[in-house]
Structures are given as structure tokens and as C-alpha cells.
Amino acid sequence: TVIVKQTAGANITLDGNGATYTGSIKVHGASRMNGAETLTIENFAFKASGSHDFIDANSKATAERYAHNVTIQNCTFEGNGTDAVVAARIRAGYNITIQNVTAKNMFSLTQYTGCTGVVVDGVTMENCLYGVNLGTTFDAVIKNSTIVGTNGYGIAAEVSSNNSVVTVENCDIYANVPVLVHSATANRCTLNVEGSNTFTATNENGYWGIITGARGSSLVAPTASYTVNLNDDGLQLADVYPFEAVATV
């Protein structure tokens, strides 16, 4: 296991040079809420044989929380198709970017809690149980990515912060529910769908998007208001559940 301690003025790059790595990289943010230093993790071939988090910044400890300005790029992630293998599990991080990576046989690419400034760009996922889990992320952009073969969601976000925003742009997603926004019970949320997307939904209703008041994909009308900005001529709002009077288009 590698531990990276983020300190003022220390811009760090971990370059795997294409080597296979079976351990974890733990990121300790030192509770720096506005740190400018950066961390880049690149060119690793991550591989796991059992349940595993490759990049772990999930701690609540004062000396370890708030990973920040992290870029994960040009890496591959491989699980075994059965265990809970996650590329990045991050709590309360900010400015987290994953770009130009591939993932296969994973549980999911990400498991985020309370993050801000999340970007997923140029990701390819194959034969994974779930796709990109944003958790309670406040603002996130997922773009130029292909997520195929998931039995659950392609992209999932939980509404816990007022005016939380998720933007999906130029993505190809094949999943039971391509875009899922759940737990919409108290706080307003916005879903932006932009560019040219291809969403293939395998759920029985054919919904490419579900906005629900329940946790998960159960079809329960949200009690919070939400906005859907659909700037993609190939998609229909009628294929989003539930599209009720509470929504603003």
C-alpha cells in the first residue's frame, strides 16, 4: 500500500510506467479545505483478485480526509467479475478527475460520498456490475465515456445537497438504468443532458433516466423539485420517470 500525504506546495505524480499494481494507493488530504497542491496518478495497470479499492480516500480522520486536486489518468482497472472491486472510493474530496481510463470486470468505477468538482472524461467500462456512482457528490460532469454491460445503473447520483447538478455529455451507456438520480426527497437537483448521447435501457419500462424519491431505482415520485435540461435531440423526456408537475424543464 502506498500512502500519499498532501501537503502545501507539494505537487506529486505517481507514474506506474505500465506496471501491474495489485495494492492500494491511499490519499490523505490533511483536512485541507482549499489546498492548491495536486496529485496525479497515471500509467498503472491496476488488477485485483478479491474485494479491493485501488485508490482509497474514504477516511473521516482529521489527518486523512479531504483528498483534493487529484487526477487519475491513462490507467487500466481490472477486477474478477464477482467481488467488490472499485477504482476510486473517495469521501469529501474536491476537484477529482478520472480521464482516459478503462475498467473491466469491476463492481463500479467510483464510489463517492460528499465530493465536489468531479469530472469523468473518456472512460471505457466493460462487463462491470455498476458504472459511475457519484453518491452525494454536489456537482459532477461525465462526458465522452462508454459504459456497457452493466446490470444496474450506468451513472447514479444521490440527491443530498440543495441544487446538486449532474451533467452527462456525449456518452454511450448500455445499462438497466443508464442515468439514475435517486433519494430526491428534500433538496432540489438538476440533470443536464448535452451533446449526442446513446442510452440503451434494459429496464422493463425502457426508461433511459429515472428520477426517484426512493433510494435506488424503485419508481417513487420525488417530493423535491428538479430540473431536466435536455439538450440532445435524440432523447425524449417521455422516457424519464417520473416526469411530473413538480419538475421544471
N, C-alpha and C positions, 0 to 999 in steps of 0.2 A: 504494500500500500504506500502510495506517495501522498504526503500532506503538503499542501501549498498554503502558506500563511500570507495573506495580502496585507502589505504594509505601505505606508505613504511613500510615493516616489519609486516603488519597485514594480516595474513593468516586466512581466515574466512570460517566456514562451517555452512550452514543453513540446518538443518535436520528436515524434516517435520514429521518424525515418522509415516508416512502413513496417516496423516490427510488430509482431503479435504480442498483445499485452492482456493478461488474464486477471490482473489485480484491479484495485480501485484507486482513483485519484480523488482525495478529499480536499475540498476548498474551504478554508477558514477565513471569513470576511472580517473578523475582529470588530464586529458591530459598527463598521464604518458606514454611515448612512449616506454620505456624499463623497465617497472616495473617487479619485480620478485615475488611480493606477489600474493597469489592465492585466488580464491573464488570457493567453492564447494556448489552446490545446489542439495539436494538429498532427496529421500523418500517422495516426495509430490504427492498428488493426485489432480492435477490442474483441475478445472472444471469451465466452463463459460456458461452463458445463453444468452449472446449477444456478439457483436464485442469486441474483447479483445486481448491484448498482455500479456501473462503471465510473460515473462522475457523481460524487456524493457531496452535497452541500445542504443537508437536511437538518443540521443540528440547531437546537434552540439555545445552546450555551453562549454566554456573552462573548467569549473569546473566539467563537467559531461562526456565528450567524452572519447573515447579510453578505453572501458572495456577490461580487459586483464586477461589471465590465468584463464579462467572460465570453470569449469566442471559442466555439468548438467547430473545427473545420477540417475538411479533407480526410475524414476518418471513416472506417467501417465498423459496424457493430453487429455481432452475431451471437444469438442465443441458441438454445437447443430445442425450441418449439414447444416446450412443456412448462418450464419453470419461469418464475417472475424475474425476468432479466430486463433491466431498464437502462437506457443510455445515460440519462441525466435526471437525478432526483434532487430538486432544489427548493428550499424554503426561504421566503422573504428575500430573494435575490433581486437585483436590478441590473438592467442592461445585459441581458443574457441572449446571445446569438448562437444558433446552430445552423451551419451552412455547408452545402456541398458534401453531405454525408449519405451513406447508405446503411440500411438496417434490415436484417432478415432474421426470421425465427425468434423474434423478440416478444416480450409481453407488451411493451409500449416503448415509444421513443423517449417520452418525457413523463415525469410526474412532478408537477409544480404546485406549490402552495404559497399564496400571497405574494407572488412576484410582480414586478412592473418592468415595462420596456422589453418585452420578449419578442424575438424575431426567429422564425424558422424559414429558411430560404434554400431552395434547391435540394430538398431531401427526397430520397427514394426509399420506400419501405415495401418489403415483400414478405408475405406469409407471416405477418405479425398478428397477435391476438387483438390488440388495440393499436391506435395510431398515436396522435399527439394529444396528451392530456394536459390541458392548461390549468386545471384545478381552479383556484381562486385568483388567478392572475388578473390584474386590473386592466392592462392594455397589451394586446398581442397582435402580431401580424404573421400570418402563414401564407407563403407565396411560392410559386414556381416549383411545387412539390408534387410527387406522385405517391399515393398511398393505396396499395391494392392488397386484396386478400384478407382484410380484417373481418373477424366475425362480429365485432362490436361497432364502436364509433371510429370514424376517421379522425375527426377533431372534436374534442369535448372541452367545454368550459363551464364552470360553476359560478353562478351569479352571487357574489357576496359583498361586492363594493358598489356603491352608487355610481351610475354612469360608467360601468365597466364596458370596454369596447373590444370586440374581436373582429379582425379584418382578414378575409380569405380572398386571395387573388391568384388567378392563373394556376389552379390546382386540378389534378386528376385524381379523384377519390372513388374507390370501389369498396363499399362497406355496408353493414347492416343499416347504420345511420351515418351518412357522410359528415354532417355537421350537427352537433348536439349542444344546445345551451340548456342547462338544467338548473334546478333549485331557484327558479325565478319567482320568488315569493315576496320579497320586501324591497329590493333595490332595482332601479331602472338599468337596462342594459341596451347595447347597440350592437347589431350584427351587420357588418359591411361585406357585401359580396361583389367583387370587382373583377374587371378584365374578362377573360374567357376561361370558364371552369367546366369540367366534365364530372358530374356527380352521378354515380350509379348506386342506387339504394336497393338493398335486398330485403328490407323490412316488408311486411305483408301489405302495407298501405302505399309503398313506393315513395315515402316522404324523403326528399333529399336533406331536409332540415327539420329538426324538432326543437321547439322552444317549449319547455315544460316546467310546471311548478313543482314537480316531483324530483327526487334525487334519482338520477339515471334517466332512462329513455321511456319511462311509463308516460302514457298520454294523459296528462293532467293539465288543464288550462292554468297558465301562470296568473298569479294575483298581482304581480308587479307589471308596470308598463314597460314596453320595449319598442325599439325602432329597428326595422329591417330596411337597409338601403341596398336595393338590388340593382346594381349597375352591370348586369350581364343579360343580354337579350336572349340567351339560350335557356334560361331558367324561369320558372313560374312561381309566383308567390303562393299559388293554389297548392303547390306541393310542399308547403311548410305547415307543420302542425304546431299549435293551433293558431290560425290567423284570425284573431278576434278583434272586437271593437277596442279593446284595451291597447292595441298596437297602433303605432304611427308609422306610415310608410314614407 
